[in-house]
Amino acid sequence: FSKMKVIYDKFIDLNKSICEQEMQLTEDMFQAEWNDYIIDIGWKPEIDCSGEFVTYLVKNANWDEPIFVSKTKNIQQLLVDVAYCISKIDFK
């Protein structure tokens, strides 16, 4: 993320359980951008620990046709998804 501009970072503490942080589980947890690319991470449904992380990679603000979308409850898979998104961004 070093080249990306962080728009907001309200991400949860990875050292605590998800349900301990239920009030922080929102659609707007993290967003970063680089040129025309946006990585967005949220939680759906909000404030419900039975939900899941939703990760988007969007180009040119085209939210209707994202480059990548993933849903997971697993933190390790979330990290894999974010790494995949970063690999798809042209940092030139």
Secondary structure, 3 states (H helix, E strand, C coil): CCCCEEEEECCCCCCCCCHHHHHHCCCCCEEEEECCEEEEEEEECCCCCCCEEEEEEEECCCCCCCCEEEEECCHHHHHHHHHHHHHHCCCC
